[in-house]
Amino acid sequence: MKTPEQAAKEIFGERAAFYAKSAAHTDPQVLARIVELASPQADGVALDVATGTGHTAFALAPHVARVVGTDLTPQMLAEGKKLSYERGIVNARFCLADVHALPFEGGAFNVVTCRRAAHHFSDIMRALQEMKRVLRKDGRLVIDDRSVPEDDLVDACMNDLDRLHDESHVRQYRPSEWQAMLQESGFVVQSIEPYAKHRPLTSLTDGVSLENVRKIHSILDGLDAGRREKMNSVIQPSPSTT
């Protein structure tokens, strides 16, 4: 059986070109808020963990002396390097690395960011400890990831659906879990900011095997009225779906 990291390298290697242009990953409003929360300094050094094709790193680049983007997937990093060249970004570099064993000295960065990736980490506590290790004592960590509500049904259902969509998925966490995990890792949590982004059903079924598409529809079709109402607050039907 593949590890989540092995699955991620395979899946995102195939999807790298899509992520270079993904509307969700290039959302200017979300990226601007991440930069604001990070409070980068002009002479600072930033690290973007699981950078994918580099969109968060590019958002940070104008505000720091240097930014490093790490990722497990060579194809993703290749797309990031291509984008940085096209955009004339000269202070960003990319490094093949696993968040569970970052190849940097302790206290190397003023800012560490991680966007839309933590739900893939096979050992979230080790990942947080590594990010804490490479962060300076007065540094700042900003994590932006899909979360699940404080509701057992939606939690279980959304995580089951995402595992069918992407076998590298490990877990989307509740806000209360994030609070506890960050504090246990030695961080002082300054803010947790939930925000809603409705997902079309096609976000779960596009690019997925027919067998898993059938399983996704079976889960959703099996929901009773009350459960369906709860799930409709998270997943919306799309025009291409009946």
Legacy VTK file of the C-alpha trace (Angstrom):
# vtk DataFile Version 3.0
C-alpha trace
ASCII
DATASET POLYDATA
POINTS 242 float
0.000 0.000 0.000
1.308 3.451 -0.917
2.147 5.980 1.760
0.357 9.347 1.490
3.654 10.859 0.358
4.106 8.291 -2.412
0.523 8.803 -3.529
0.938 12.576 -3.488
4.023 12.451 -5.696
2.157 10.334 -8.236
-1.123 12.239 -8.184
0.288 15.757 -8.154
2.956 14.879 -10.659
0.132 14.176 -13.101
-1.828 17.311 -12.115
1.049 19.822 -11.927
0.038 21.810 -15.017
-3.498 22.228 -13.621
-2.229 23.648 -10.324
-0.136 26.233 -12.153
-3.420 27.872 -13.237
-5.845 26.716 -10.538
-8.288 29.470 -9.557
-8.453 28.195 -5.971
-4.674 28.282 -5.579
-4.274 31.704 -7.226
-7.134 33.364 -5.292
-5.774 36.907 -4.778
-7.949 37.664 -1.758
-6.802 34.586 0.153
-3.157 35.086 -0.822
-3.282 38.719 0.284
-4.670 37.697 3.668
-1.918 35.100 4.118
0.704 37.756 3.446
-1.012 40.108 5.900
-1.100 37.443 8.627
2.534 36.535 7.981
3.694 40.130 8.591
6.793 39.647 6.413
9.777 41.972 6.775
11.755 43.358 3.837
14.996 41.804 5.132
13.359 38.536 6.161
13.539 35.013 4.760
10.343 33.023 4.184
9.624 29.327 3.693
6.528 28.034 1.921
6.056 24.349 2.779
4.390 22.084 0.196
4.460 25.033 -2.174
3.090 23.149 -5.166
3.594 25.439 -8.147
4.623 28.331 -5.914
1.644 30.674 -5.695
2.014 31.439 -1.980
5.771 31.849 -2.366
5.176 34.322 -5.205
2.742 36.302 -3.031
5.403 36.575 -0.318
8.304 37.359 -2.671
7.769 41.152 -2.995
7.744 41.501 0.812
10.902 39.573 1.787
14.556 39.358 0.838
14.223 35.700 -0.134
11.595 32.974 -0.198
12.091 29.220 -0.491
9.358 26.872 -1.673
9.597 23.162 -0.833
7.565 20.299 -2.246
7.701 16.516 -2.631
6.811 16.555 -6.326
9.439 17.437 -8.940
6.807 18.243 -11.582
5.192 20.795 -9.285
8.520 22.469 -8.623
9.289 22.522 -12.344
6.041 24.402 -12.959
6.922 26.795 -10.129
10.344 27.531 -11.611
8.736 28.159 -14.987
6.190 30.568 -13.468
8.853 32.444 -11.497
10.855 32.963 -14.700
7.768 34.126 -16.613
6.886 36.604 -13.838
10.424 37.874 -13.357
10.578 36.796 -9.697
14.271 36.629 -8.858
14.250 36.095 -5.075
12.362 32.763 -5.034
14.014 29.373 -5.177
12.607 25.875 -5.002
13.779 22.802 -3.123
12.651 19.180 -3.228
11.865 18.280 0.391
9.469 16.465 2.723
7.857 18.552 5.471
8.595 15.754 7.937
12.359 16.261 7.459
13.063 19.797 6.265
16.681 20.250 5.054
17.292 23.535 6.865
19.029 24.649 10.035
16.985 25.527 13.082
15.719 29.100 13.167
16.476 29.707 9.488
13.223 31.528 8.625
11.275 34.551 9.821
8.060 33.288 8.227
6.773 29.805 7.434
3.601 29.301 5.422
1.710 26.181 4.388
-1.358 26.416 2.178
-3.872 23.756 1.105
-1.472 20.936 1.916
-1.566 19.919 5.587
-4.422 17.452 5.011
-1.896 15.355 3.031
0.729 15.083 5.791
0.994 11.544 7.150
2.288 12.750 10.551
0.823 16.172 11.220
2.512 16.579 14.605
5.951 15.817 13.197
5.271 18.250 10.352
4.314 21.001 12.803
7.395 20.300 14.922
9.626 20.582 11.848
8.034 23.902 10.894
8.538 25.080 14.476
12.187 23.977 14.398
13.113 25.993 11.287
11.207 29.073 12.473
12.966 31.789 14.456
11.747 32.392 17.996
10.026 35.616 16.989
8.850 34.165 13.664
5.346 33.492 12.442
3.613 30.413 11.024
0.539 30.773 8.788
-1.430 27.671 7.768
-4.345 27.819 5.338
-6.074 24.504 4.733
-9.474 22.967 4.200
-11.110 22.168 7.533
-14.249 20.374 8.630
-16.949 21.767 10.951
-17.280 20.696 14.571
-19.857 18.123 13.498
-19.283 14.377 13.568
-21.373 13.650 10.480
-19.862 16.301 8.213
-16.377 15.498 9.528
-16.640 11.782 8.710
-18.447 12.287 5.415
-16.117 14.968 4.050
-13.007 13.004 4.935
-14.436 9.846 3.335
-15.295 11.785 0.173
-11.871 13.374 -0.035
-10.118 10.025 0.354
-12.125 8.737 -2.602
-11.182 11.844 -4.579
-7.502 11.678 -3.665
-5.781 8.684 -2.085
-3.042 10.924 -0.666
-5.629 12.629 1.568
-5.040 11.958 5.270
-7.413 14.218 7.212
-9.085 17.587 7.208
-9.054 18.829 10.798
-11.571 20.738 12.882
-10.657 24.233 14.137
-10.534 22.838 17.681
-8.053 20.183 16.547
-5.835 22.821 14.926
-5.868 24.840 18.139
-4.845 21.818 20.208
-2.179 20.563 17.782
-0.526 23.953 17.406
-0.429 24.539 21.133
0.977 21.055 21.758
3.692 21.816 19.178
4.741 24.888 21.148
3.073 27.632 19.107
1.160 30.549 20.573
-2.051 30.688 18.526
-2.876 34.297 17.720
-5.868 33.716 15.469
-7.973 31.060 13.776
-10.017 32.464 10.908
-12.579 30.090 9.378
-13.940 31.121 6.000
-16.424 29.377 3.696
-15.697 28.286 0.149
-18.444 26.109 -1.327
-17.152 23.209 -3.408
-18.977 21.965 -6.503
-19.497 18.223 -6.636
-17.194 18.116 -9.647
-14.316 19.138 -7.360
-14.628 15.628 -5.906
-15.336 13.686 -9.098
-13.146 15.297 -11.786
-10.157 13.132 -12.669
-11.339 10.307 -10.402
-11.803 6.655 -11.383
-15.326 5.556 -12.336
-15.361 3.195 -9.365
-14.632 6.013 -6.916
-17.105 8.353 -8.637
-19.782 5.719 -8.072
-18.761 5.441 -4.403
-18.921 9.239 -4.001
-22.419 9.369 -5.485
-23.462 6.401 -3.350
-22.402 8.201 -0.155
-24.236 11.366 -1.121
-27.345 9.559 -2.392
-27.521 7.647 0.889
-27.819 10.763 3.057
-31.174 11.395 4.720
-32.793 14.850 4.524
-31.142 16.205 7.665
-27.719 14.980 6.728
-28.141 16.192 3.147
-28.923 19.694 4.424
-25.733 19.706 6.479
-23.657 18.512 3.539
-25.247 21.048 1.164
-23.670 23.771 3.279
-20.288 22.416 2.194
-20.835 20.884 -1.256
-22.993 22.490 -3.927
-24.244 20.788 -7.101
-22.542 21.946 -10.265
-24.084 22.593 -13.712
-22.355 19.545 -15.160
-23.738 17.238 -12.484
-27.216 15.743 -12.311
LINES 1 243
242 0 1 2 3 4 5 6 7 8 9 10 11 12 13 14 15 16 17 18 19 20 21 22 23 24 25 26 27 28 29 30 31 32 33 34 35 36 37 38 39 40 41 42 43 44 45 46 47 48 49 50 51 52 53 54 55 56 57 58 59 60 61 62 63 64 65 66 67 68 69 70 71 72 73 74 75 76 77 78 79 80 81 82 83 84 85 86 87 88 89 90 91 92 93 94 95 96 97 98 99 100 101 102 103 104 105 106 107 108 109 110 111 112 113 114 115 116 117 118 119 120 121 122 123 124 125 126 127 128 129 130 131 132 133 134 135 136 137 138 139 140 141 142 143 144 145 146 147 148 149 150 151 152 153 154 155 156 157 158 159 160 161 162 163 164 165 166 167 168 169 170 171 172 173 174 175 176 177 178 179 180 181 182 183 184 185 186 187 188 189 190 191 192 193 194 195 196 197 198 199 200 201 202 203 204 205 206 207 208 209 210 211 212 213 214 215 216 217 218 219 220 221 222 223 224 225 226 227 228 229 230 231 232 233 234 235 236 237 238 239 240 241
